[in-house]
Amino acid sequence: MSTAETGRRAETVDTEAGPARITWLPAENAKNARLVLAVSHGAGGGIETRDLRALAAALPAHGVTVALVEQPWRVAGKKLAPAPKTLDTGWRGLWPALTAAGLPVVAGGRSAGARVACRTAKELGAHAVLALSFPLHPPGKPEKSRKDELLGSGVPTLVVQGGNDPFGRPAEFPPGEYEITEVPYGDHGFAVPKKSGLTEDQAMEILTAAVTGWLSTLV
């Protein structure tokens, strides 16, 4: 068991949207912790997704404390996410707990969580944004673009996107002041088909290497 897993702890935080939860996986050497990566889930799942699990396992060895954030609706056991405004309220309410250690905080999330991070980054003083599987548009509806949320983050931003994500393939993303890394063949959950020749472990290695390298440039 890694040092991060040994030090894993859960914290409940009251927000105006209801109680939320942070699962902390501390940097392996607390004295050398460089920053906190706070990442939330999407609208249809929790913190057990393969990408969040991979980051939680990989990053503490690189001086990064990972905070896995569960929005109030998930803590309450609901199956459907509320409106974006309510998600933003929950995230804002968590922010003081995320910054309590005095370290720079990178706001992140997957899918709907990535949108929340982008929308609130500048007002909350996020150091940067990590957008996993950013839902650029609803599947099959590229005209309903959410590019303004991404381009309006106002801080250094990394997008990690599956090559076959129906919510927006990497080639569909607009030019802007952000970086983007592709996980080849990945869908919205970064699953890769067997015929691709890429295993899930290899796909996650691409993701974690990209995020680790990017975070190392921030502080």
N, C-alpha and C positions, 0 to 999 in steps of 0.2 A: 504494500500500500504506500502511495506517495505521501510526502509531507503535507501536500495540499489536502489530500483526502483525509489524512489524520486530523488536520485542523479544521475540517469542514464544519460549519455551523450555520444554523438558520436564525434569521432575525425577522420578527414581525414588525411592520411599520404601519402606523395609522395614517391614512390619507383621507382627503375629502371624498374620495371615491370608494372608501372602505379600506379594511386592512389588506396590505400587500405583504409580500415575503421576499427576503433576500437570502439566498444561499451563498455563503462566502467560502471561497477556496483561496486561502492566502498564499502569497508568494512564498517559495520554499525558504528563503532567507529573509525574514521580515525586515531586518535592518537594511537590506539592499533593495527593498521594494521600490520600484520606480513609478508605478502608476496603478490605477484601478481601471479595469475594463468592466463596465456594467452592461450586460446584455439581456434583453428581454425576448420573449417568445412571440410567435405570430398570433393570428386571430383564431386558429383552429387547433392549437396544440400548446404544450408546455415546455419546460426547460429540459425535457428528456430527448430532444431532437439530436440527430447525429452531429450536426455542426456545433451546437452549444456544448455537447458532451466532449467533443474533440478539443475545443478551445479550453475548456475547463481542465482537461487532462494535460494539455501541452504547455500552457502559458505560465503557470506558477514557477516552473523551472527557469524561466527567463525574467524573473523579477517582476512579474505582473500578478496582482491580486485580481481574481475573477469574481465578479458579483453576478450571480444568476438571478434575474428579477422575475418574479411572478406577479402579474397585475392583479388587482383586487377581484376581478371577475373570475379568475382562475382559482384564487384562494377560496372564494365562496362556492366553488364547485359548479359554476355555470358552464354551459357548453358553447355559448356564442359570445363573441366579444361585443362590447357596447360601442357607441359612436366614438369617432376619433377624438372629439373634445373630452370625453370621459377618460379615454386612455391617456391623453396628455395630462389631465388632472392627477391621475394616479402616479404618473412618472414624476411630475413636479413634487408631489408629496414625499416621494422617496429620496429626492435629491440630497437633502441635508444629511441623511444617513450614509449616502454614498460618498459624500465629501468629508465626513467626520474625521477621517484619518489624516487629512491635510495633504493628500496626494492628488496630482492631476487626475481627473476622471475622463475617460473616453466613453462617450455614450454610444451604445450599440443595440442592435436587435436584429431579428430576422423578420422579413416580410412586414406585417403591420408594426412590429416593434422597431423596424428600421425607419419607418415613416415617422413614428413618434420621436425617435432620436433626432432625425433631421429637423422636424418642426420646432423642437424646443432647444436645440443645441446652443444657439447664440444667447438666448435670454437666460439660460441657466449657467452659462459660463463653461460649457463642456470644452475640454481640451481638443477633442477631435470627435469624429463620428465613424463608426464601423457599421456599414449597411450590408447585411447578409440577405441575399435573395430579395433585393429591393423590388417591390411590385410596381414596376413602371406604368403598367396599365392592366386592366382586367383582361383575362385571356380572350383573345379574338377581338379586342376592342382597342387597338392602338391609338385611336383618336381621343380616347379618354386618358390622356397622359397625366402622370403625377410628377413630371420632371421638375416643376417649380419647387416642390418640397425638397427634392434632392439638391437642386442647384442653389436653394436658399439656405442651406445649412449654416453657411457663414464661417465654417471652420474646416481644417483639413479633413478630408473624407475618403474612405476606401470602400468601394463596392466590391463584394465578392458574389459573382453571379454564375449560375449554371448555364452551360452552353445551350441547353434545350429548355430553358425556363419559359413556360407559356405566359408568364407575367412580364416578360421582357428579356429577350436574348441580348447578350453583350453588344452585338452590332446595332441594336436599336437604340442604345443609349445616346443621348445628345452630347455634343462637346461641352466641356465645362471644366471648372477647377476642382477636379476630383480624380482619384485613381480608380481603375477597375481591373480586377483579376478574374479570369474565367476558369471555372472548373469544367473541363471538357465533358460533354455529353450529360452533364448534370441537369436534373429537373428542378422544380421549385424547392424540393427538400434535399437537393444534392445527391439523390439516388442516381446511380449510373447503370445502364443496361449491361447485361453480361456480354452481349455481342460487341460492346465497345472495346473490350480488352483491358478496361480499367476496373480495378477492384474498388470497393467502398473505402478500404483502408488507404489506397493510393489517392483517391479523391480527397479524403480528409487530410492527407499529408500535403496536398497542393494548397488546400485552404489554410491549414495551420501555418505552413511555411510563409505564405503570403502575408498573413496577419502578423506573425512574429516579426518578420522583416520590416513591415511597415511601422509597427509599434516602436521598433528600435530607432527609427528616425525621428520620433516625436519628442523624446527627452534624452 
